[in-house]
């Protein structure tokens, strides 16, 4: 069931490993089917490059496994994914990675401010990438820790853990956002290093909220 959705989630998981966003079987990815409400999610403890479509797991929002053709177990962080879907009914995909720079700031429990304007595309209502308080991986505490941050932004850090991004459309967009987290974390790190630890300028929320497509661009027949 949901073979196309399984393929898309699997391909993103493979891409994340190839691009160094997830190493050593880390990270996990999921997408929700709009018709059934079921969630396709990656399995635990499997090298991403070895994944095949039947390895992908289907769950409902109550953490019941609906289908696991090859007998694999869903990621131990499934509860976090499911909590995000329950907290944000608009969300259709979740990407969780352990990329280097983002995880550094997660270890420091330090939000990433809007040091570049592109943060405007990440739905950060407080002009920052927030940090979810520590919750042990695989526990309900981790799931509960993301409730506040995921209502603040589409991107967040997990204290001492990694990064998470969500999207209202598909898993490819969620993965793109989690890549933006890593890029912003690297920029912020370099800015702090170059300034000797002095905080760089960051954009306030009201400035980010003003962005709109330029009215000066004209299209035919409009």
VOZA-654188 format. One record per residue (C-alpha): residue number from 0; z, x, y; residue in three letters. Coordinates in Angstrom, 2 decimals. Layout:
<recs>
<rec><num>NUM</num><up>Z</up><east>X</east><north>Y</north><residuo>ALA</residuo></rec>
...
</recs>
This chain:
<recs>
<rec><num>0</num><up>0.00</up><east>0.00</east><north>0.00</north><residuo>UNK</residuo></rec>
<rec><num>1</num><up>-0.59</up><east>1.01</east><north>3.63</north><residuo>UNK</residuo></rec>
<rec><num>2</num><up>-2.88</up><east>3.83</east><north>2.45</north><residuo>UNK</residuo></rec>
<rec><num>3</num><up>-4.44</up><east>4.46</east><north>5.87</north><residuo>UNK</residuo></rec>
<rec><num>4</num><up>-1.04</up><east>4.72</east><north>7.54</north><residuo>UNK</residuo></rec>
<rec><num>5</num><up>0.17</up><east>7.08</east><north>4.80</north><residuo>UNK</residuo></rec>
<rec><num>6</num><up>-2.85</up><east>9.31</east><north>5.40</north><residuo>UNK</residuo></rec>
<rec><num>7</num><up>-2.24</up><east>9.49</east><north>9.15</north><residuo>UNK</residuo></rec>
<rec><num>8</num><up>1.46</up><east>10.31</east><north>8.80</north><residuo>UNK</residuo></rec>
<rec><num>9</num><up>0.74</up><east>12.89</east><north>6.10</north><residuo>UNK</residuo></rec>
<rec><num>10</num><up>-1.93</up><east>14.58</east><north>8.23</north><residuo>UNK</residuo></rec>
<rec><num>11</num><up>0.43</up><east>14.89</east><north>11.19</north><residuo>UNK</residuo></rec>
<rec><num>12</num><up>3.12</up><east>16.41</east><north>8.95</north><residuo>UNK</residuo></rec>
<rec><num>13</num><up>0.62</up><east>19.00</east><north>7.72</north><residuo>UNK</residuo></rec>
<rec><num>14</num><up>-0.52</up><east>19.71</east><north>11.27</north><residuo>UNK</residuo></rec>
<rec><num>15</num><up>3.07</up><east>20.23</east><north>12.43</north><residuo>UNK</residuo></rec>
<rec><num>16</num><up>3.65</up><east>22.81</east><north>9.72</north><residuo>UNK</residuo></rec>
<rec><num>17</num><up>0.38</up><east>24.63</east><north>10.43</north><residuo>UNK</residuo></rec>
<rec><num>18</num><up>1.17</up><east>24.79</east><north>14.14</north><residuo>UNK</residuo></rec>
<rec><num>19</num><up>4.69</up><east>26.12</east><north>13.62</north><residuo>UNK</residuo></rec>
<rec><num>20</num><up>6.46</up><east>23.01</east><north>14.87</north><residuo>UNK</residuo></rec>
<rec><num>21</num><up>8.18</up><east>22.61</east><north>11.48</north><residuo>UNK</residuo></rec>
<rec><num>22</num><up>8.98</up><east>25.49</east><north>9.13</north><residuo>UNK</residuo></rec>
<rec><num>23</num><up>10.52</up><east>25.74</east><north>5.67</north><residuo>UNK</residuo></rec>
<rec><num>24</num><up>10.06</up><east>22.05</east><north>4.78</north><residuo>UNK</residuo></rec>
<rec><num>25</num><up>11.85</up><east>20.95</east><north>7.95</north><residuo>UNK</residuo></rec>
<rec><num>26</num><up>11.07</up><east>18.00</east><north>10.24</north><residuo>UNK</residuo></rec>
<rec><num>27</num><up>9.99</up><east>14.49</east><north>9.33</north><residuo>UNK</residuo></rec>
<rec><num>28</num><up>7.53</up><east>11.87</east><north>10.50</north><residuo>UNK</residuo></rec>
<rec><num>29</num><up>7.11</up><east>8.12</east><north>10.23</north><residuo>UNK</residuo></rec>
<rec><num>30</num><up>5.03</up><east>5.20</east><north>11.46</north><residuo>UNK</residuo></rec>
<rec><num>31</num><up>5.60</up><east>1.45</east><north>11.39</north><residuo>UNK</residuo></rec>
<rec><num>32</num><up>3.04</up><east>-1.07</east><north>10.16</north><residuo>UNK</residuo></rec>
<rec><num>33</num><up>2.62</up><east>-3.83</east><north>12.73</north><residuo>UNK</residuo></rec>
<rec><num>34</num><up>1.84</up><east>-6.53</east><north>10.17</north><residuo>UNK</residuo></rec>
<rec><num>35</num><up>4.55</up><east>-6.00</east><north>7.55</north><residuo>UNK</residuo></rec>
<rec><num>36</num><up>7.14</up><east>-4.16</east><north>9.64</north><residuo>UNK</residuo></rec>
<rec><num>37</num><up>7.40</up><east>-1.58</east><north>6.86</north><residuo>UNK</residuo></rec>
<rec><num>38</num><up>7.78</up><east>2.10</east><north>7.70</north><residuo>UNK</residuo></rec>
<rec><num>39</num><up>5.76</up><east>4.91</east><north>6.11</north><residuo>UNK</residuo></rec>
<rec><num>40</num><up>7.83</up><east>8.10</east><north>6.08</north><residuo>UNK</residuo></rec>
<rec><num>41</num><up>7.62</up><east>11.66</east><north>4.76</north><residuo>UNK</residuo></rec>
<rec><num>42</num><up>9.57</up><east>12.71</east><north>1.66</north><residuo>UNK</residuo></rec>
<rec><num>43</num><up>12.43</up><east>15.19</east><north>1.60</north><residuo>UNK</residuo></rec>
<rec><num>44</num><up>12.20</up><east>18.84</east><north>0.51</north><residuo>UNK</residuo></rec>
<rec><num>45</num><up>8.44</up><east>19.06</east><north>0.00</north><residuo>UNK</residuo></rec>
<rec><num>46</num><up>6.15</up><east>21.70</east><north>1.49</north><residuo>UNK</residuo></rec>
<rec><num>47</num><up>3.90</up><east>19.76</east><north>3.86</north><residuo>UNK</residuo></rec>
<rec><num>48</num><up>0.76</up><east>21.51</east><north>2.65</north><residuo>UNK</residuo></rec>
<rec><num>49</num><up>1.45</up><east>20.24</east><north>-0.87</north><residuo>UNK</residuo></rec>
<rec><num>50</num><up>1.67</up><east>16.59</east><north>0.20</north><residuo>UNK</residuo></rec>
<rec><num>51</num><up>-0.77</up><east>14.01</east><north>-1.13</north><residuo>UNK</residuo></rec>
<rec><num>52</num><up>-1.04</up><east>10.38</east><north>-0.09</north><residuo>UNK</residuo></rec>
<rec><num>53</num><up>0.97</up><east>8.97</east><north>-3.06</north><residuo>UNK</residuo></rec>
<rec><num>54</num><up>3.90</up><east>11.19</east><north>-1.98</north><residuo>UNK</residuo></rec>
<rec><num>55</num><up>4.36</up><east>9.16</east><north>1.18</north><residuo>UNK</residuo></rec>
<rec><num>56</num><up>7.14</up><east>6.59</east><north>0.99</north><residuo>UNK</residuo></rec>
<rec><num>57</num><up>7.30</up><east>3.01</east><north>2.25</north><residuo>UNK</residuo></rec>
<rec><num>58</num><up>10.66</up><east>1.59</east><north>3.41</north><residuo>UNK</residuo></rec>
<rec><num>59</num><up>11.92</up><east>-1.49</east><north>5.19</north><residuo>UNK</residuo></rec>
<rec><num>60</num><up>14.25</up><east>-1.39</east><north>8.20</north><residuo>UNK</residuo></rec>
<rec><num>61</num><up>17.27</up><east>-1.97</east><north>5.94</north><residuo>UNK</residuo></rec>
<rec><num>62</num><up>16.64</up><east>1.38</east><north>4.21</north><residuo>UNK</residuo></rec>
<rec><num>63</num><up>15.26</up><east>-0.20</east><north>1.03</north><residuo>UNK</residuo></rec>
<rec><num>64</num><up>12.54</up><east>1.90</east><north>-0.60</north><residuo>UNK</residuo></rec>
<rec><num>65</num><up>9.58</up><east>-0.43</east><north>-1.14</north><residuo>UNK</residuo></rec>
<rec><num>66</num><up>7.22</up><east>2.10</east><north>-2.69</north><residuo>UNK</residuo></rec>
<rec><num>67</num><up>7.49</up><east>5.74</east><north>-3.82</north><residuo>UNK</residuo></rec>
<rec><num>68</num><up>4.63</up><east>6.26</east><north>-6.23</north><residuo>UNK</residuo></rec>
<rec><num>69</num><up>5.48</up><east>9.85</east><north>-7.19</north><residuo>UNK</residuo></rec>
<rec><num>70</num><up>9.23</up><east>9.29</east><north>-7.37</north><residuo>UNK</residuo></rec>
<rec><num>71</num><up>10.06</up><east>11.40</east><north>-4.31</north><residuo>UNK</residuo></rec>
<rec><num>72</num><up>12.95</up><east>10.45</east><north>-2.05</north><residuo>UNK</residuo></rec>
<rec><num>73</num><up>12.42</up><east>9.69</east><north>1.65</north><residuo>UNK</residuo></rec>
<rec><num>74</num><up>13.66</up><east>12.21</east><north>4.18</north><residuo>UNK</residuo></rec>
<rec><num>75</num><up>17.44</up><east>12.35</east><north>4.43</north><residuo>UNK</residuo></rec>
<rec><num>76</num><up>17.03</up><east>11.52</east><north>8.13</north><residuo>UNK</residuo></rec>
<rec><num>77</num><up>15.43</up><east>8.16</east><north>7.39</north><residuo>UNK</residuo></rec>
<rec><num>78</num><up>18.41</up><east>6.33</east><north>8.90</north><residuo>UNK</residuo></rec>
<rec><num>79</num><up>17.65</up><east>7.94</east><north>12.25</north><residuo>UNK</residuo></rec>
<rec><num>80</num><up>14.02</up><east>6.81</east><north>12.12</north><residuo>UNK</residuo></rec>
<rec><num>81</num><up>15.01</up><east>3.28</east><north>11.15</north><residuo>UNK</residuo></rec>
<rec><num>82</num><up>17.63</up><east>3.09</east><north>13.89</north><residuo>UNK</residuo></rec>
<rec><num>83</num><up>15.01</up><east>4.06</east><north>16.46</north><residuo>UNK</residuo></rec>
<rec><num>84</num><up>12.70</up><east>1.27</east><north>15.27</north><residuo>UNK</residuo></rec>
<rec><num>85</num><up>15.55</up><east>-1.23</east><north>15.43</north><residuo>UNK</residuo></rec>
<rec><num>86</num><up>16.67</up><east>-0.04</east><north>18.87</north><residuo>UNK</residuo></rec>
<rec><num>87</num><up>13.15</up><east>0.09</east><north>20.31</north><residuo>UNK</residuo></rec>
<rec><num>88</num><up>11.02</up><east>-2.71</east><north>18.82</north><residuo>UNK</residuo></rec>
<rec><num>89</num><up>8.08</up><east>-1.39</east><north>20.86</north><residuo>UNK</residuo></rec>
<rec><num>90</num><up>8.08</up><east>1.94</east><north>19.01</north><residuo>UNK</residuo></rec>
<rec><num>91</num><up>5.47</up><east>2.36</east><north>16.28</north><residuo>UNK</residuo></rec>
<rec><num>92</num><up>5.90</up><east>6.05</east><north>15.38</north><residuo>UNK</residuo></rec>
<rec><num>93</num><up>8.56</up><east>8.79</east><north>15.31</north><residuo>UNK</residuo></rec>
<rec><num>94</num><up>8.11</up><east>12.56</east><north>15.13</north><residuo>UNK</residuo></rec>
<rec><num>95</num><up>11.03</up><east>14.94</east><north>14.50</north><residuo>UNK</residuo></rec>
<rec><num>96</num><up>10.52</up><east>18.72</east><north>14.65</north><residuo>UNK</residuo></rec>
<rec><num>97</num><up>12.57</up><east>21.92</east><north>14.71</north><residuo>UNK</residuo></rec>
<rec><num>98</num><up>10.39</up><east>23.89</east><north>17.14</north><residuo>UNK</residuo></rec>
<rec><num>99</num><up>11.91</up><east>27.08</east><north>18.55</north><residuo>UNK</residuo></rec>
<rec><num>100</num><up>12.40</up><east>26.57</east><north>22.30</north><residuo>UNK</residuo></rec>
<rec><num>101</num><up>13.34</up><east>22.89</east><north>22.03</north><residuo>UNK</residuo></rec>
<rec><num>102</num><up>15.92</up><east>23.73</east><north>19.39</north><residuo>UNK</residuo></rec>
<rec><num>103</num><up>17.40</up><east>26.47</east><north>21.61</north><residuo>UNK</residuo></rec>
<rec><num>104</num><up>18.22</up><east>23.86</east><north>24.26</north><residuo>UNK</residuo></rec>
<rec><num>105</num><up>19.45</up><east>21.49</east><north>21.55</north><residuo>UNK</residuo></rec>
<rec><num>106</num><up>21.84</up><east>24.24</east><north>20.41</north><residuo>UNK</residuo></rec>
<rec><num>107</num><up>22.98</up><east>24.69</east><north>24.01</north><residuo>UNK</residuo></rec>
<rec><num>108</num><up>23.40</up><east>20.90</east><north>24.35</north><residuo>UNK</residuo></rec>
<rec><num>109</num><up>21.39</up><east>21.21</east><north>27.55</north><residuo>UNK</residuo></rec>
<rec><num>110</num><up>18.97</up><east>18.52</east><north>28.79</north><residuo>UNK</residuo></rec>
<rec><num>111</num><up>15.57</up><east>19.75</east><north>29.96</north><residuo>UNK</residuo></rec>
<rec><num>112</num><up>14.86</up><east>18.70</east><north>33.57</north><residuo>UNK</residuo></rec>
<rec><num>113</num><up>11.48</up><east>17.60</east><north>34.91</north><residuo>UNK</residuo></rec>
<rec><num>114</num><up>10.35</up><east>21.07</east><north>35.98</north><residuo>UNK</residuo></rec>
<rec><num>115</num><up>6.68</up><east>20.01</east><north>35.85</north><residuo>UNK</residuo></rec>
<rec><num>116</num><up>5.18</up><east>16.67</east><north>36.82</north><residuo>UNK</residuo></rec>
<rec><num>117</num><up>3.79</up><east>16.00</east><north>33.33</north><residuo>UNK</residuo></rec>
<rec><num>118</num><up>7.22</up><east>14.68</east><north>32.39</north><residuo>UNK</residuo></rec>
<rec><num>119</num><up>6.00</up><east>11.47</east><north>34.08</north><residuo>UNK</residuo></rec>
<rec><num>120</num><up>4.02</up><east>10.77</east><north>30.88</north><residuo>UNK</residuo></rec>
<rec><num>121</num><up>7.09</up><east>10.85</east><north>28.65</north><residuo>UNK</residuo></rec>
<rec><num>122</num><up>8.91</up><east>7.75</east><north>29.92</north><residuo>UNK</residuo></rec>
<rec><num>123</num><up>11.93</up><east>9.77</east><north>31.07</north><residuo>UNK</residuo></rec>
<rec><num>124</num><up>13.82</up><east>7.29</east><north>33.24</north><residuo>UNK</residuo></rec>
<rec><num>125</num><up>16.28</up><east>9.95</east><north>34.46</north><residuo>UNK</residuo></rec>
<rec><num>126</num><up>13.67</up><east>12.69</east><north>34.91</north><residuo>UNK</residuo></rec>
<rec><num>127</num><up>14.98</up><east>14.75</east><north>32.00</north><residuo>UNK</residuo></rec>
<rec><num>128</num><up>14.75</up><east>15.15</east><north>28.26</north><residuo>UNK</residuo></rec>
<rec><num>129</num><up>18.23</up><east>13.98</east><north>27.19</north><residuo>UNK</residuo></rec>
<rec><num>130</num><up>20.36</up><east>15.36</east><north>24.36</north><residuo>UNK</residuo></rec>
<rec><num>131</num><up>21.78</up><east>13.06</east><north>21.69</north><residuo>UNK</residuo></rec>
<rec><num>132</num><up>25.38</up><east>13.97</east><north>20.81</north><residuo>UNK</residuo></rec>
<rec><num>133</num><up>25.93</up><east>15.75</east><north>17.52</north><residuo>UNK</residuo></rec>
<rec><num>134</num><up>25.70</up><east>13.75</east><north>14.33</north><residuo>UNK</residuo></rec>
<rec><num>135</num><up>25.59</up><east>15.36</east><north>10.90</north><residuo>UNK</residuo></rec>
<rec><num>136</num><up>22.04</up><east>15.21</east><north>9.51</north><residuo>UNK</residuo></rec>
<rec><num>137</num><up>21.51</up><east>12.40</east><north>7.03</north><residuo>UNK</residuo></rec>
<rec><num>138</num><up>24.50</up><east>10.37</east><north>8.20</north><residuo>UNK</residuo></rec>
<rec><num>139</num><up>24.86</up><east>7.06</east><north>10.06</north><residuo>UNK</residuo></rec>
<rec><num>140</num><up>26.46</up><east>9.13</east><north>12.84</north><residuo>UNK</residuo></rec>
<rec><num>141</num><up>23.14</up><east>10.88</east><north>13.45</north><residuo>UNK</residuo></rec>
<rec><num>142</num><up>21.35</up><east>7.52</east><north>13.52</north><residuo>UNK</residuo></rec>
<rec><num>143</num><up>23.84</up><east>6.10</east><north>16.01</north><residuo>UNK</residuo></rec>
<rec><num>144</num><up>23.63</up><east>9.19</east><north>18.22</north><residuo>UNK</residuo></rec>
<rec><num>145</num><up>20.02</up><east>8.46</east><north>19.23</north><residuo>UNK</residuo></rec>
<rec><num>146</num><up>20.59</up><east>4.88</east><north>20.40</north><residuo>UNK</residuo></rec>
<rec><num>147</num><up>21.36</up><east>5.76</east><north>24.02</north><residuo>UNK</residuo></rec>
<rec><num>148</num><up>18.88</up><east>8.62</east><north>24.48</north><residuo>UNK</residuo></rec>
<rec><num>149</num><up>15.92</up><east>6.76</east><north>22.98</north><residuo>UNK</residuo></rec>
<rec><num>150</num><up>16.51</up><east>3.94</east><north>25.44</north><residuo>UNK</residuo></rec>
<rec><num>151</num><up>16.46</up><east>6.51</east><north>28.26</north><residuo>UNK</residuo></rec>
<rec><num>152</num><up>13.27</up><east>8.31</east><north>27.24</north><residuo>UNK</residuo></rec>
<rec><num>153</num><up>10.51</up><east>8.63</east><north>24.66</north><residuo>UNK</residuo></rec>
<rec><num>154</num><up>11.61</up><east>12.22</east><north>24.05</north><residuo>UNK</residuo></rec>
<rec><num>155</num><up>15.01</up><east>13.68</east><north>23.22</north><residuo>UNK</residuo></rec>
<rec><num>156</num><up>16.88</up><east>16.58</east><north>21.69</north><residuo>UNK</residuo></rec>
<rec><num>157</num><up>19.42</up><east>16.35</east><north>18.88</north><residuo>UNK</residuo></rec>
<rec><num>158</num><up>22.44</up><east>18.54</east><north>19.60</north><residuo>UNK</residuo></rec>
<rec><num>159</num><up>22.36</up><east>21.61</east><north>17.38</north><residuo>UNK</residuo></rec>
<rec><num>160</num><up>19.37</up><east>20.28</east><north>15.50</north><residuo>UNK</residuo></rec>
<rec><num>161</num><up>15.88</up><east>19.77</east><north>16.97</north><residuo>UNK</residuo></rec>
<rec><num>162</num><up>13.62</up><east>17.40</east><north>18.89</north><residuo>UNK</residuo></rec>
<rec><num>163</num><up>12.43</up><east>13.80</east><north>18.53</north><residuo>UNK</residuo></rec>
<rec><num>164</num><up>9.59</up><east>11.88</east><north>20.17</north><residuo>UNK</residuo></rec>
<rec><num>165</num><up>8.53</up><east>8.25</east><north>19.82</north><residuo>UNK</residuo></rec>
<rec><num>166</num><up>5.40</up><east>6.34</east><north>20.77</north><residuo>UNK</residuo></rec>
<rec><num>167</num><up>4.33</up><east>2.73</east><north>21.15</north><residuo>UNK</residuo></rec>
<rec><num>168</num><up>0.90</up><east>3.27</east><north>19.61</north><residuo>UNK</residuo></rec>
<rec><num>169</num><up>0.62</up><east>5.78</east><north>16.76</north><residuo>UNK</residuo></rec>
<rec><num>170</num><up>1.93</up><east>8.90</east><north>15.04</north><residuo>UNK</residuo></rec>
<rec><num>171</num><up>-0.63</up><east>11.20</east><north>16.68</north><residuo>UNK</residuo></rec>
<rec><num>172</num><up>0.72</up><east>10.28</east><north>20.12</north><residuo>UNK</residuo></rec>
<rec><num>173</num><up>4.32</up><east>10.74</east><north>18.97</north><residuo>UNK</residuo></rec>
<rec><num>174</num><up>3.41</up><east>14.20</east><north>17.69</north><residuo>UNK</residuo></rec>
<rec><num>175</num><up>1.68</up><east>15.04</east><north>20.98</north><residuo>UNK</residuo></rec>
<rec><num>176</num><up>4.88</up><east>14.12</east><north>22.82</north><residuo>UNK</residuo></rec>
<rec><num>177</num><up>7.04</up><east>16.30</east><north>20.60</north><residuo>UNK</residuo></rec>
<rec><num>178</num><up>4.63</up><east>19.16</east><north>21.32</north><residuo>UNK</residuo></rec>
<rec><num>179</num><up>5.15</up><east>18.48</east><north>25.03</north><residuo>UNK</residuo></rec>
<rec><num>180</num><up>8.90</up><east>18.84</east><north>24.46</north><residuo>UNK</residuo></rec>
<rec><num>181</num><up>8.34</up><east>22.33</east><north>23.07</north><residuo>UNK</residuo></rec>
<rec><num>182</num><up>6.02</up><east>23.28</east><north>25.93</north><residuo>UNK</residuo></rec>
<rec><num>183</num><up>8.49</up><east>22.04</east><north>28.54</north><residuo>UNK</residuo></rec>
<rec><num>184</num><up>11.36</up><east>23.81</east><north>26.83</north><residuo>UNK</residuo></rec>
<rec><num>185</num><up>9.42</up><east>27.07</east><north>26.86</north><residuo>UNK</residuo></rec>
<rec><num>186</num><up>8.51</up><east>26.65</east><north>30.54</north><residuo>UNK</residuo></rec>
<rec><num>187</num><up>12.12</up><east>25.89</east><north>31.42</north><residuo>UNK</residuo></rec>
<rec><num>188</num><up>13.34</up><east>28.91</east><north>29.44</north><residuo>UNK</residuo></rec>
<rec><num>189</num><up>10.89</up><east>31.23</east><north>31.22</north><residuo>UNK</residuo></rec>
<rec><num>190</num><up>11.77</up><east>29.76</east><north>34.64</north><residuo>UNK</residuo></rec>
<rec><num>191</num><up>15.47</up><east>30.37</east><north>34.03</north><residuo>UNK</residuo></rec>
<rec><num>192</num><up>14.75</up><east>33.90</east><north>32.81</north><residuo>UNK</residuo></rec>
<rec><num>193</num><up>12.53</up><east>34.72</east><north>35.80</north><residuo>UNK</residuo></rec>
<rec><num>194</num><up>15.12</up><east>33.40</east><north>38.28</north><residuo>UNK</residuo></rec>
<rec><num>195</num><up>18.07</up><east>35.15</east><north>36.70</north><residuo>UNK</residuo></rec>
<rec><num>196</num><up>19.54</up><east>31.90</east><north>35.46</north><residuo>UNK</residuo></rec>
<rec><num>197</num><up>19.13</up><east>29.94</east><north>38.69</north><residuo>UNK</residuo></rec>
<rec><num>198</num><up>18.06</up><east>26.35</east><north>38.12</north><residuo>UNK</residuo></rec>
<rec><num>199</num><up>14.41</up><east>25.79</east><north>39.13</north><residuo>UNK</residuo></rec>
<rec><num>200</num><up>13.33</up><east>22.83</east><north>41.23</north><residuo>UNK</residuo></rec>
<rec><num>201</num><up>12.88</up><east>19.65</east><north>39.21</north><residuo>UNK</residuo></rec>
<rec><num>202</num><up>11.29</up><east>16.35</east><north>40.18</north><residuo>UNK</residuo></rec>
<rec><num>203</num><up>13.57</up><east>13.36</east><north>40.88</north><residuo>UNK</residuo></rec>
<rec><num>204</num><up>13.01</up><east>10.11</east><north>38.96</north><residuo>UNK</residuo></rec>
<rec><num>205</num><up>11.62</up><east>8.25</east><north>41.97</north><residuo>UNK</residuo></rec>
<rec><num>206</num><up>8.86</up><east>10.84</east><north>42.42</north><residuo>UNK</residuo></rec>
<rec><num>207</num><up>7.81</up><east>10.64</east><north>38.77</north><residuo>UNK</residuo></rec>
<rec><num>208</num><up>7.72</up><east>6.85</east><north>38.93</north><residuo>UNK</residuo></rec>
<rec><num>209</num><up>5.16</up><east>6.94</east><north>41.76</north><residuo>UNK</residuo></rec>
<rec><num>210</num><up>2.35</up><east>8.30</east><north>39.63</north><residuo>UNK</residuo></rec>
<rec><num>211</num><up>-0.76</up><east>6.15</east><north>39.34</north><residuo>UNK</residuo></rec>
<rec><num>212</num><up>-4.41</up><east>6.72</east><north>38.54</north><residuo>UNK</residuo></rec>
<rec><num>213</num><up>-6.29</up><east>7.63</east><north>41.77</north><residuo>UNK</residuo></rec>
<rec><num>214</num><up>-7.78</up><east>4.60</east><north>43.51</north><residuo>UNK</residuo></rec>
<rec><num>215</num><up>-10.45</up><east>6.84</east><north>45.05</north><residuo>UNK</residuo></rec>
<rec><num>216</num><up>-12.31</up><east>7.14</east><north>41.74</north><residuo>UNK</residuo></rec>
<rec><num>217</num><up>-14.90</up><east>4.39</east><north>41.60</north><residuo>UNK</residuo></rec>
<rec><num>218</num><up>-16.56</up><east>2.97</east><north>38.49</north><residuo>UNK</residuo></rec>
<rec><num>219</num><up>-19.86</up><east>1.02</east><north>38.31</north><residuo>UNK</residuo></rec>
<rec><num>220</num><up>-19.68</up><east>-2.77</east><north>38.03</north><residuo>UNK</residuo></rec>
<rec><num>221</num><up>-16.07</up><east>-2.94</east><north>39.24</north><residuo>UNK</residuo></rec>
</recs>
